[in-house]
C-alpha cells in the first residue's frame, strides 16, 4: 500500500512535468524575467520546483524512516526546501554580480580613457561582459535608447535588479551630467574600492569555510546513521518512528539541527558582510 501511494505520487509528478514541458512558453524575454525579480521564477516554475523538492524529500524521509507518514511530512517539507534553494540561487547570482562589478568599472574606465564618451564606452564593453552583468547593462542601454539619461536608466535598472553596487555608478553618471567630472578617475577609484572589498570578503570566506563544511557534515550525519541502522537492524530503530517518545526525540533532533544551522549561517553571513 505504501509503495502504491509513492508510485501514484511519482506518476502524477511525471505527467505534470510532461504537460508543462509542451504547454510552457518557449521563450521568456529579459524584461519578463526581471519583472518577477530574477530569482523566484514564474508561478508554474515555482510549482514545479516545489513538487520536485517535495518528491525528493518524501523519498528521503521514507528511505530513512520506512514510514509513509514521514514520507507525507517530507513531501510537505518540499515547499520550504524549494524556497531555500530559490534564495540560494538568488544569493549566488548576487555574489556573481558583486564580483563582476570591479571588472565592469575597470573596462569602462579603460574605454573612456581611450577617447570614448560614457555612453559609447558602455556600448563598447557590454558585449564582452560575463553573465549575468551582460544582461543588466544590455537593459541599461535599452532604456537609455528610449530617451532616459544613463543616470536614470542605471537607477531604474538598479531598483529592478536589486544590484546595490550599481547605485555608485548611477551616482557617478549623475555627477558627470551635473558637473562634467572626470569619470575615468571616478571609475578607477570605485574599482580600487571594490577590489579591496572583495579581497576582504574572500579572506573571510576562506577562514569560515571549515566552519560551514563542519556544520553541513554534522547536519547530515545523524540522518545517514539512522538510515544505515534502519537497513542493518530495522527492529532496533523501529521505536524511533512508531512510538510517541521516539517521534518526540526525532522531532527535537530535526529542530535542533535546523536551528543550529540557522545560527551558524547567520554568524558566517555577519562576518562576510
Backbone as JSON, one array per atom type, in Angstrom:
{
  "sequence": "XXXXXXXXXXXXXXXXXXXXXXXXXXXXXXXXXXXXXXXXXXXXXXXXXXXXXXXXXXXXXXXXXXXXXXXXXXXXXXXXXXXXXXXXXXXXXXXXXXXXXXXXXXXXXXXXXXXXXXXXXXXXXXXXXXXXXXXXXXXXXXXXXXXXXXXXXXXXXXXXXXXXXXXXXXXXXXXXXXXXXXXXXXXXXXXXXXXXXXXXXXXXXXXXXXXXXXXXXXXXXXXXXXXXXXXXXXXXXXXXXXXXXXXXXXXXXXXXXXXXXXXXXXXXXXXXX",
  "N": [[0.83, -1.2, 0.0], [1.93, 1.24, 0.81], [4.02, 1.56, -1.03], [2.48, 1.72, -3.31], [1.17, 4.18, -3.0], [3.37, 5.92, -3.13], [4.17, 5.34, -5.75], [1.96, 6.3, -7.19], [2.17, 9.02, -6.58], [4.62, 9.65, -7.8], [3.96, 9.09, -10.49], [1.99, 11.03, -10.96], [3.53, 13.37, -10.73], [5.29, 12.99, -12.88], [3.54, 13.05, -15.13], [2.6, 15.64, -14.82], [4.93, 17.18, -15.21], [5.44, 16.49, -17.86], [3.22, 17.54, -19.26], [3.59, 20.23, -18.64], [5.99, 20.73, -19.96], [5.35, 20.76, -22.7], [3.4, 22.69, -22.77], [4.4, 25.07, -21.77], [5.63, 28.44, -22.36], [8.02, 28.98, -24.93], [10.01, 30.89, -25.02], [11.31, 33.41, -22.91], [11.44, 36.74, -22.29], [14.06, 39.06, -21.34], [13.04, 41.26, -19.98], [10.57, 40.29, -19.03], [11.5, 38.28, -17.38], [12.9, 39.76, -15.48], [10.81, 41.17, -14.39], [9.71, 39.52, -12.58], [11.53, 39.55, -10.6], [13.85, 38.04, -10.98], [14.86, 35.77, -9.39], [12.85, 34.09, -8.39], [11.22, 33.03, -10.36], [8.5, 32.06, -12.62], [5.02, 31.48, -11.75], [4.32, 28.83, -12.46], [6.81, 27.67, -12.61], [7.64, 27.79, -9.96], [5.81, 26.01, -8.81], [6.57, 23.63, -10.04], [9.19, 23.33, -9.05], [8.64, 23.08, -6.32], [7.17, 20.69, -6.3], [9.09, 18.87, -7.24], [11.09, 19.08, -5.24], [9.52, 18.31, -3.08], [8.94, 15.63, -3.74], [11.53, 14.55, -3.7], [12.19, 14.96, -1.0], [10.22, 13.41, 0.18], [10.9, 10.81, -0.69], [13.44, 10.63, 0.49], [12.75, 10.84, 3.22], [11.16, 8.56, 3.5], [13.06, 6.63, 2.89], [14.78, 6.85, 5.07], [13.16, 6.48, 7.33], [11.2, 4.56, 6.71], [8.49, 4.8, 7.0], [5.28, 5.69, 5.86], [3.95, 7.91, 6.79], [5.91, 9.74, 7.59], [6.98, 10.13, 5.08], [4.95, 11.56, 3.79], [4.98, 13.88, 5.36], [7.55, 14.71, 4.73], [7.17, 15.28, 2.02], [5.49, 17.52, 2.17], [7.33, 19.2, 3.34], [8.85, 19.88, 1.19], [8.14, 22.33, 0.18], [9.43, 24.26, 1.78], [12.08, 23.58, 1.3], [12.26, 24.14, -1.43], [11.92, 26.93, -1.41], [14.21, 27.61, 0.03], [16.21, 26.79, -1.77], [15.67, 28.53, -3.88], [16.31, 31.0, -2.71], [18.99, 30.53, -2.31], [19.94, 30.35, -4.94], [19.43, 32.98, -5.74], [21.18, 34.3, -4.03], [23.63, 33.32, -4.97], [23.65, 34.45, -7.52], [23.75, 37.16, -6.84], [26.25, 37.22, -5.66], [27.85, 36.7, -7.89], [27.34, 38.98, -9.45], [28.38, 40.92, -7.74], [31.12, 40.29, -7.68], [31.75, 40.76, -10.33], [31.51, 43.46, -10.67], [33.76, 45.13, -10.24], [35.28, 44.45, -12.48], [33.65, 45.48, -14.51], [33.75, 48.24, -13.96], [36.49, 48.78, -14.34], [36.74, 48.15, -17.06], [35.06, 50.08, -18.2], [36.42, 52.45, -17.45], [38.82, 52.08, -18.88], [37.89, 52.08, -21.53], [36.85, 54.68, -21.75], [39.12, 56.12, -21.27], [40.4, 55.69, -23.59], [39.22, 57.46, -25.28], [36.48, 57.38, -25.74], [33.06, 58.44, -25.26], [30.93, 58.32, -22.3], [28.51, 56.89, -22.81], [29.12, 55.67, -25.27], [31.29, 54.14, -24.43], [30.03, 52.34, -22.7], [28.4, 50.98, -24.52], [30.43, 49.79, -25.96], [31.74, 47.99, -24.21], [29.79, 46.27, -23.25], [29.03, 43.91, -24.86], [31.16, 42.2, -24.27], [31.05, 41.55, -21.63], [30.75, 39.29, -18.81], [28.1, 36.93, -18.01], [25.94, 37.31, -15.15], [26.0, 40.05, -15.56], [26.12, 41.12, -18.1], [23.51, 40.99, -19.18], [22.28, 42.84, -17.52], [23.5, 45.33, -18.17], [22.87, 45.43, -20.83], [20.14, 45.88, -20.66], [20.23, 48.4, -19.44], [21.32, 49.95, -21.52], [19.26, 49.62, -23.38], [17.16, 51.01, -22.15], [18.29, 53.53, -22.05], [18.32, 54.18, -24.74], [15.7, 54.76, -25.22], [15.25, 57.31, -24.45], [15.85, 57.97, -21.83], [18.26, 59.28, -19.53], [21.66, 58.16, -18.89], [22.07, 58.04, -16.18], [19.4, 57.93, -15.18], [18.51, 55.56, -16.42], [20.31, 53.67, -15.36], [19.69, 53.9, -12.64], [16.98, 53.08, -12.56], [17.17, 50.42, -13.46], [18.75, 49.4, -11.45], [16.97, 49.38, -9.29], [15.16, 47.45, -10.15], [16.71, 45.13, -10.59], [17.97, 44.83, -8.18], [20.68, 45.17, -7.64], [22.83, 46.44, -5.71], [25.33, 47.65, -5.89], [25.33, 49.06, -8.25], [24.3, 51.51, -7.66], [26.32, 53.28, -7.02], [27.5, 53.67, -9.51], [25.37, 54.87, -10.87], [25.23, 57.22, -9.39], [27.68, 58.31, -10.13], [27.28, 58.81, -12.89], [25.26, 60.7, -12.66], [26.6, 62.77, -11.36], [28.43, 63.37, -13.33], [26.75, 64.31, -15.37], [25.83, 66.6, -14.14], [28.08, 68.13, -13.38], [30.2, 67.55, -15.08], [32.42, 66.0, -14.37], [35.53, 64.11, -14.1], [35.1, 61.07, -15.28], [36.71, 58.87, -15.65], [38.65, 58.9, -13.6], [36.89, 58.67, -11.43], [35.7, 56.13, -11.87], [37.97, 54.51, -11.78], [38.74, 54.88, -9.13], [36.49, 53.81, -7.8], [36.7, 51.19, -8.7], [39.07, 50.35, -7.45], [38.25, 50.46, -4.77], [36.22, 48.5, -4.79], [37.69, 46.2, -5.47], [39.35, 45.95, -3.23], [37.44, 45.54, -1.24], [36.32, 43.09, -2.1], [38.52, 41.46, -1.85], [38.83, 41.38, 0.93], [36.41, 40.08, 1.57], [36.75, 37.58, 0.36], [38.86, 36.61, 1.87], [37.7, 36.38, 4.43], [35.71, 34.54, 3.78], [37.26, 32.3, 3.13], [38.43, 31.77, 5.6], [36.21, 31.06, 7.14], [35.32, 28.8, 5.86], [35.84, 26.19, 6.79], [34.24, 26.06, 9.05], [31.65, 26.18, 7.93], [31.67, 23.84, 6.37], [31.98, 21.86, 8.33], [29.61, 22.23, 9.8], [27.72, 21.47, 7.88], [28.33, 18.75, 7.42], [27.93, 17.66, 10.0], [25.23, 18.08, 10.19], [24.0, 16.35, 8.35], [24.97, 13.89, 9.09], [23.68, 12.52, 11.42], [21.19, 11.65, 10.3], [21.99, 10.08, 8.19], [23.25, 8.0, 9.59], [21.02, 7.02, 10.98], [19.48, 6.05, 8.83], [21.21, 4.06, 7.81], [21.38, 2.36, 10.03], [18.71, 1.58, 10.21], [18.48, -0.01, 7.95], [20.3, -2.06, 8.5], [19.47, -3.02, 10.99], [16.39, -3.16, 11.45], [14.48, -3.6, 13.52], [15.7, -2.46, 15.71], [15.68, 0.29, 15.32], [13.01, 0.81, 14.99], [11.28, 1.69, 17.2], [11.86, 4.4, 17.23], [10.36, 5.56, 15.28], [7.79, 4.68, 15.57], [6.76, 4.97, 18.11], [5.48, 7.28, 20.58], [7.34, 8.61, 22.23], [9.7, 8.17, 20.76], [9.16, 9.56, 18.39], [8.95, 12.16, 19.38], [11.6, 12.58, 20.21], [12.86, 12.39, 17.71], [11.75, 14.58, 16.31], [12.67, 16.64, 17.94], [15.43, 16.42, 17.48], [15.58, 17.06, 14.73], [14.68, 19.72, 14.77], [16.66, 20.84, 16.4], [18.95, 20.52, 14.77], [18.2, 22.12, 12.57], [17.89, 24.68, 13.75], [20.47, 25.06, 14.76], [21.97, 25.12, 12.37], [20.91, 27.42, 11.27], [21.78, 29.39, 13.07], [24.58, 29.19, 12.8], [24.88, 29.88, 10.07], [23.94, 32.53, 10.11], [25.89, 33.71, 11.72], [28.18, 33.38, 10.12], [27.42, 34.76, 7.79], [27.22, 37.3, 8.87], [29.89, 37.89, 9.32], [30.82, 38.0, 6.73], [29.69, 40.19, 5.54]],
  "CA": [[0.0, 0.0, 0.0], [2.81, 2.4, 0.9], [4.71, 1.7, -2.3], [1.48, 2.13, -4.29], [0.98, 5.62, -2.84], [4.55, 6.59, -3.68], [4.13, 5.18, -7.2], [0.94, 7.24, -7.69], [2.74, 10.36, -6.46], [5.64, 9.8, -8.84], [3.27, 9.13, -11.78], [1.36, 12.34, -11.07], [4.58, 14.34, -10.98], [5.81, 12.77, -14.24], [2.55, 13.56, -16.08], [2.56, 17.11, -14.67], [6.11, 17.72, -15.87], [5.3, 16.27, -19.3], [2.27, 18.53, -19.75], [4.2, 21.56, -18.52], [7.06, 20.87, -20.96], [4.79, 21.09, -24.0], [2.48, 23.83, -22.65], [5.08, 26.28, -21.33], [6.17, 29.3, -23.42], [9.37, 28.56, -25.29], [10.96, 31.98, -24.81], [10.96, 34.41, -21.92], [12.32, 37.89, -22.5], [14.77, 39.55, -20.16], [12.14, 42.15, -19.24], [9.6, 39.46, -18.31], [12.22, 37.59, -16.32], [13.19, 40.72, -14.41], [9.56, 41.62, -13.76], [9.45, 38.61, -11.46], [12.65, 39.72, -9.68], [15.01, 37.22, -11.34], [15.22, 34.55, -8.69], [11.75, 33.24, -7.98], [10.63, 32.38, -11.5], [7.06, 32.2, -12.79], [4.23, 30.65, -10.83], [4.41, 27.42, -12.83], [8.15, 27.19, -12.26], [7.63, 27.59, -8.51], [5.08, 24.77, -8.51], [7.41, 22.51, -10.48], [10.29, 23.2, -8.08], [8.09, 22.58, -5.05], [6.83, 19.28, -6.47], [10.33, 18.09, -7.33], [11.68, 19.06, -3.9], [8.64, 17.51, -2.24], [9.15, 14.22, -4.05], [12.85, 14.17, -3.21], [12.12, 14.89, 0.46], [9.39, 12.25, 0.54], [11.71, 9.6, -0.88], [14.49, 10.61, 1.52], [12.13, 10.54, 4.51], [10.76, 7.15, 3.5], [14.26, 5.8, 2.93], [15.37, 6.89, 6.4], [12.24, 6.0, 8.38], [10.39, 3.42, 6.3], [7.09, 5.08, 7.37], [4.62, 6.55, 4.88], [3.58, 9.17, 7.45], [7.05, 10.65, 7.48], [7.14, 10.47, 3.67], [4.0, 12.63, 3.52], [5.51, 15.08, 6.01], [8.69, 15.13, 3.92], [6.65, 15.88, 0.79], [5.05, 18.87, 2.53], [8.52, 19.99, 3.6], [9.45, 20.3, -0.07], [7.86, 23.76, -0.01], [10.48, 25.02, 2.45], [13.32, 23.29, 0.6], [12.23, 24.88, -2.69], [12.18, 28.34, -1.1], [15.62, 27.73, 0.41], [17.01, 26.7, -2.98], [15.48, 29.78, -4.63], [17.12, 32.03, -2.05], [20.4, 30.21, -2.54], [20.24, 30.77, -6.32], [19.48, 34.44, -5.75], [22.41, 34.71, -3.36], [24.73, 33.02, -5.88], [23.61, 35.46, -8.57], [24.22, 38.42, -6.25], [27.7, 37.1, -5.49], [28.46, 36.85, -9.21], [27.27, 40.4, -9.83], [29.29, 41.69, -6.89], [32.5, 40.05, -8.11], [31.94, 41.28, -11.68], [31.38, 44.91, -10.7], [35.09, 45.71, -10.41], [35.67, 44.26, -13.88], [32.86, 46.43, -15.31], [34.29, 49.58, -13.74], [37.8, 48.89, -15.0], [36.53, 48.17, -18.51], [34.51, 51.39, -18.54], [37.49, 53.43, -17.32], [39.77, 51.89, -19.98], [37.26, 52.52, -22.78], [36.76, 56.15, -21.75], [40.48, 56.64, -21.36], [40.76, 55.59, -25.0], [38.61, 58.56, -26.03], [35.04, 57.21, -25.94], [32.15, 59.02, -24.29], [30.45, 57.31, -21.35], [27.52, 56.02, -23.46], [29.84, 54.85, -26.25], [32.09, 53.17, -23.68], [29.12, 51.31, -22.22], [28.05, 50.17, -25.68], [31.61, 49.06, -26.42], [32.15, 46.91, -23.31], [28.67, 45.38, -22.87], [29.08, 42.57, -25.48], [32.26, 41.38, -23.75], [30.87, 41.3, -20.19], [30.23, 37.96, -18.47], [26.76, 36.89, -17.43], [24.68, 37.96, -15.56], [26.11, 41.51, -15.69], [25.88, 41.48, -19.5], [22.07, 41.25, -19.33], [21.95, 44.06, -16.78], [23.93, 46.51, -18.92], [22.07, 45.44, -22.06], [18.9, 46.54, -20.3], [20.52, 49.82, -19.22], [21.44, 50.57, -22.83], [17.94, 49.64, -24.0], [16.38, 52.1, -21.55], [18.91, 54.79, -22.44], [17.94, 54.46, -26.12], [14.31, 55.22, -25.27], [15.17, 58.71, -24.05], [16.33, 58.18, -20.47], [19.7, 59.51, -19.39], [22.33, 56.98, -18.34], [21.8, 58.04, -14.73], [18.04, 57.44, -14.95], [18.44, 54.16, -16.84], [21.03, 52.86, -14.38], [18.95, 53.93, -11.39], [15.78, 52.26, -12.67], [17.57, 49.01, -13.54], [19.22, 49.04, -10.1], [15.8, 49.09, -8.46], [14.54, 46.21, -10.61], [17.63, 44.0, -10.46], [18.44, 44.76, -6.8], [22.15, 45.14, -7.63], [23.09, 47.66, -4.95], [26.58, 48.29, -6.32], [25.08, 49.97, -9.37], [23.94, 52.84, -7.17], [27.51, 54.15, -7.11], [27.65, 54.04, -10.92], [24.32, 55.83, -11.17], [25.64, 58.49, -8.79], [28.78, 58.85, -10.94], [26.68, 59.36, -14.1], [24.52, 61.92, -12.28], [27.6, 63.8, -11.09], [29.01, 63.77, -14.62], [25.76, 65.12, -16.08], [25.65, 67.88, -13.45], [29.32, 68.92, -13.23], [31.21, 67.22, -16.08], [33.61, 65.5, -13.68], [36.35, 63.12, -14.81], [34.55, 59.74, -14.97], [37.79, 57.88, -15.63], [39.19, 58.88, -12.24], [35.84, 58.17, -10.54], [35.56, 54.68, -12.05], [39.19, 53.87, -11.28], [38.66, 54.9, -7.66], [35.47, 52.83, -7.4], [37.22, 49.84, -8.97], [40.02, 50.03, -6.38], [37.47, 50.19, -3.55], [35.53, 47.22, -4.97], [38.68, 45.12, -5.41], [39.77, 45.82, -1.83], [36.33, 44.94, -0.51], [36.19, 41.69, -2.48], [39.66, 40.75, -1.27], [38.49, 41.12, 2.33], [35.33, 39.1, 1.62], [37.31, 36.26, 0.03], [39.66, 36.17, 3.01], [36.77, 35.94, 5.47], [35.07, 33.32, 3.29], [38.22, 31.2, 3.25], [38.62, 31.48, 7.03], [35.0, 30.43, 7.68], [34.93, 27.65, 5.05], [35.87, 24.98, 7.62], [33.05, 26.1, 9.92], [30.49, 25.84, 7.12], [31.76, 22.43, 5.99], [31.72, 21.06, 9.53], [28.18, 22.33, 10.11], [26.97, 20.68, 6.9], [28.56, 17.32, 7.69], [27.26, 17.29, 11.25], [23.78, 18.14, 9.98], [23.54, 15.17, 7.62], [25.48, 12.65, 9.69], [22.69, 11.75, 12.21], [20.16, 11.04, 9.46], [22.65, 9.0, 7.45], [23.41, 6.9, 10.54], [19.7, 6.44, 11.24], [19.11, 5.27, 7.66], [22.04, 2.85, 7.73], [20.97, 1.48, 11.12], [17.4, 1.0, 9.9], [18.68, -1.08, 6.97], [21.02, -3.18, 9.12], [18.71, -3.56, 12.13], [15.12, -2.43, 11.47], [13.79, -3.7, 14.81], [16.38, -1.6, 16.67], [15.28, 1.69, 15.11], [11.55, 0.92, 14.85], [10.64, 2.55, 18.23], [12.1, 5.82, 16.97], [9.36, 6.05, 14.33], [6.46, 4.12, 15.84], [6.31, 5.31, 19.47], [5.37, 8.72, 20.84], [8.63, 9.1, 22.73], [10.68, 8.18, 19.68], [8.83, 10.65, 17.46], [9.32, 13.41, 20.05], [13.06, 12.69, 20.13], [13.23, 12.64, 16.32], [11.38, 15.96, 16.0], [13.61, 17.52, 18.67], [16.72, 16.38, 16.78], [15.45, 17.8, 13.49], [14.62, 21.14, 15.11], [17.97, 21.26, 16.89], [19.84, 20.64, 13.62], [17.78, 23.27, 11.77], [18.21, 25.91, 14.48], [21.93, 25.18, 14.81], [22.44, 25.58, 11.06], [20.49, 28.82, 11.1], [22.66, 30.24, 13.88], [25.91, 29.19, 12.18], [24.8, 30.65, 8.83], [23.84, 33.95, 10.46], [27.19, 34.15, 12.2], [29.1, 33.45, 8.99], [26.98, 35.85, 6.93], [27.57, 38.55, 9.53], [31.31, 38.15, 9.11], [31.11, 38.21, 5.31], [29.06, 41.41, 5.04]],
  "C": [[0.87, 1.26, 0.0], [3.52, 2.63, -0.42], [3.75, 2.13, -3.39], [1.24, 3.64, -4.22], [2.16, 6.4, -3.42], [4.59, 6.49, -5.2], [3.12, 6.13, -7.83], [1.47, 8.68, -7.66], [3.76, 10.62, -7.55], [5.0, 9.9, -10.22], [2.62, 10.5, -12.02], [2.4, 13.42, -11.4], [5.12, 14.22, -12.4], [4.85, 13.33, -15.28], [2.51, 15.08, -16.04], [3.74, 17.75, -15.39], [6.01, 17.58, -17.38], [4.37, 17.3, -19.91], [2.87, 19.92, -19.72], [5.24, 21.79, -19.6], [6.49, 21.31, -22.3], [3.89, 22.33, -23.95], [3.18, 25.14, -22.32], [5.52, 27.12, -22.52], [7.64, 28.98, -23.67], [10.42, 29.64, -25.05], [10.42, 32.94, -23.76], [11.95, 35.56, -22.06], [12.99, 38.29, -21.2], [13.86, 40.43, -19.32], [11.13, 41.35, -18.42], [10.28, 38.73, -17.15], [12.51, 38.54, -15.15], [11.93, 41.2, -13.71], [9.16, 40.72, -12.61], [10.68, 38.5, -10.56], [13.71, 38.62, -9.79], [15.11, 35.86, -10.66], [14.06, 33.59, -8.49], [11.1, 32.51, -9.15], [9.13, 32.61, -11.57], [6.35, 31.3, -11.81], [4.34, 29.18, -11.15], [5.76, 26.85, -12.48], [8.25, 26.94, -10.76], [6.95, 26.27, -8.16], [5.91, 23.55, -8.89], [8.54, 22.26, -9.47], [9.8, 22.62, -6.76], [7.77, 21.09, -5.16], [8.09, 18.39, -6.53], [10.99, 17.96, -5.96], [10.84, 18.21, -2.95], [8.83, 16.02, -2.47], [10.49, 13.74, -3.52], [12.85, 14.02, -1.69], [11.3, 13.7, 0.92], [10.17, 10.95, 0.41], [12.81, 9.49, 0.17], [13.91, 10.24, 2.88], [11.71, 9.08, 4.6], [11.97, 6.23, 3.57], [14.88, 5.74, 4.31], [14.47, 6.22, 7.43], [11.47, 4.74, 8.01], [8.92, 3.58, 6.63], [6.49, 6.06, 6.36], [4.22, 7.88, 5.48], [4.7, 10.19, 7.33], [7.32, 11.04, 6.03], [6.19, 11.6, 3.28], [4.48, 13.94, 4.13], [6.7, 15.62, 5.21], [8.25, 15.79, 2.62], [6.18, 17.31, 1.05], [6.24, 19.79, 2.81], [9.24, 20.44, 2.34], [9.22, 21.77, -0.37], [8.99, 24.62, 0.58], [11.83, 24.8, 1.76], [13.39, 24.07, -0.7], [12.51, 26.36, -2.46], [13.63, 28.56, -0.73], [16.52, 27.68, -0.82], [16.88, 27.96, -3.83], [16.31, 30.91, -4.04], [18.61, 31.79, -2.28], [20.83, 30.6, -3.96], [20.34, 32.28, -6.42], [20.78, 34.95, -5.12], [23.63, 34.46, -4.26], [24.81, 34.05, -7.0], [24.13, 36.8, -8.06], [25.73, 38.39, -6.05], [28.42, 37.28, -6.83], [28.46, 38.3, -9.66], [28.26, 41.23, -9.03], [30.74, 41.51, -7.33], [32.78, 40.62, -9.5], [31.95, 42.81, -11.73], [32.73, 45.6, -10.9], [35.57, 45.59, -11.85], [34.94, 45.25, -14.79], [33.43, 47.83, -15.17], [35.63, 49.77, -14.45], [37.66, 48.95, -16.51], [35.98, 49.51, -18.97], [35.61, 52.47, -18.51], [38.48, 53.32, -18.49], [39.19, 52.38, -21.3], [37.18, 54.04, -22.86], [38.14, 56.78, -21.83], [40.99, 56.6, -22.81], [40.07, 56.62, -25.87], [37.12, 58.44, -26.25], [34.25, 57.98, -24.88], [31.55, 57.92, -23.41], [29.42, 56.37, -21.98], [28.2, 55.11, -24.48], [30.68, 53.78, -25.56], [31.22, 52.02, -23.18], [28.68, 50.4, -23.35], [29.22, 49.28, -26.11], [31.92, 47.85, -25.53], [31.04, 45.89, -23.04], [28.74, 44.01, -23.55], [30.14, 41.65, -24.89], [32.09, 41.02, -22.27], [30.38, 39.88, -19.95], [28.79, 38.07, -17.97], [26.88, 36.76, -15.91], [24.8, 39.48, -15.77], [25.87, 41.97, -17.13], [24.41, 41.81, -19.72], [21.67, 42.56, -18.65], [22.29, 45.29, -17.61], [23.28, 46.57, -20.3], [20.74, 46.14, -21.81], [19.11, 48.03, -20.05], [20.62, 50.56, -20.56], [20.08, 50.67, -23.53], [17.08, 50.78, -23.44], [16.96, 53.46, -21.92], [18.52, 55.17, -23.87], [16.51, 54.97, -26.24], [14.14, 56.64, -24.77], [15.63, 58.99, -22.64], [17.82, 58.49, -20.49], [20.33, 58.25, -18.8], [22.11, 56.89, -16.83], [20.41, 57.47, -14.45], [17.91, 55.96, -15.31], [19.12, 53.26, -15.82], [20.27, 52.78, -13.06], [17.72, 53.03, -11.45], [16.11, 50.78, -12.74], [18.07, 48.53, -12.18], [18.05, 48.64, -9.21], [15.15, 47.77, -8.85], [15.41, 45.0, -10.3], [18.09, 43.79, -9.02], [19.95, 44.54, -6.72], [22.61, 46.45, -7.01], [24.35, 48.38, -5.4], [26.36, 49.3, -7.44], [24.69, 51.37, -8.92], [25.12, 53.8, -7.25], [27.76, 54.57, -8.55], [26.6, 55.06, -11.34], [24.68, 57.21, -10.6], [26.77, 59.13, -9.6], [28.24, 59.47, -12.23], [25.94, 60.66, -13.8], [25.49, 63.07, -12.03], [28.23, 64.29, -12.4], [28.04, 64.67, -15.39], [25.62, 66.52, -15.45], [26.9, 68.76, -13.49], [30.37, 68.64, -14.3], [32.5, 66.72, -15.47], [34.34, 64.46, -14.53], [35.87, 61.71, -14.41], [35.63, 58.67, -14.91], [38.37, 57.76, -14.22], [38.16, 58.31, -11.25], [35.74, 56.65, -10.64], [36.8, 53.93, -11.57], [39.19, 53.8, -9.75], [37.65, 53.86, -7.17], [35.98, 51.41, -7.61], [38.22, 49.43, -7.89], [39.29, 49.69, -5.08], [36.8, 48.82, -3.63], [36.52, 46.06, -4.85], [39.15, 44.89, -3.97], [38.68, 45.15, -0.99], [36.2, 43.46, -0.82], [37.35, 40.86, -1.94], [39.39, 40.41, 0.2], [37.42, 40.05, 2.46], [35.85, 37.7, 1.33], [38.14, 35.71, 1.18], [38.76, 35.63, 4.12], [36.08, 34.65, 5.06], [35.98, 32.11, 3.42], [38.41, 30.79, 4.71], [37.42, 30.72, 7.59], [34.58, 29.19, 6.9], [34.88, 26.36, 5.88], [34.66, 24.92, 8.53], [31.82, 25.67, 9.14], [30.49, 24.37, 6.74], [31.44, 21.52, 7.17], [30.24, 21.06, 9.89], [27.35, 21.48, 9.16], [27.11, 19.19, 7.16], [27.84, 16.86, 8.95], [25.75, 17.3, 11.12], [23.26, 16.87, 9.32], [23.91, 13.87, 8.3], [24.44, 11.89, 10.51], [21.68, 11.02, 11.35], [20.74, 9.92, 8.6], [22.82, 7.78, 8.35], [22.08, 6.21, 10.85], [19.27, 5.57, 10.06], [19.9, 3.98, 7.55], [21.63, 1.85, 8.82], [19.62, 0.83, 10.83], [17.51, -0.14, 8.9], [19.31, -2.3, 7.62], [20.21, -3.83, 10.24], [17.4, -2.8, 12.27], [14.42, -2.45, 12.82], [14.42, -2.79, 15.86], [15.92, -0.15, 16.56], [13.77, 1.88, 15.03], [10.91, 1.81, 15.92], [10.83, 4.05, 17.99], [11.02, 6.43, 16.08], [7.94, 5.59, 14.65], [5.93, 4.44, 17.23], [6.3, 6.82, 19.65], [6.7, 9.31, 21.3], [9.68, 9.19, 21.64], [10.44, 9.31, 18.69], [9.2, 12.0, 18.07], [10.83, 13.64, 19.97], [13.5, 13.04, 18.72], [12.93, 14.09, 15.93], [12.31, 16.94, 16.7], [14.96, 17.57, 17.96], [16.68, 17.19, 15.49], [15.44, 19.31, 13.75], [15.97, 21.65, 15.6], [18.97, 21.45, 15.75], [19.5, 21.89, 12.79], [18.15, 24.59, 12.45], [19.72, 26.13, 14.54], [22.5, 25.67, 13.49], [22.09, 27.04, 10.83], [21.42, 29.77, 11.86], [24.05, 30.34, 13.25], [25.92, 30.03, 10.91], [24.72, 32.14, 9.1], [25.17, 34.51, 10.93], [28.16, 34.34, 11.04], [28.72, 34.6, 8.07], [27.32, 37.2, 7.54], [29.03, 38.91, 9.36], [31.62, 38.52, 7.68], [30.51, 39.48, 4.76], [30.13, 42.48, 4.79]]
}
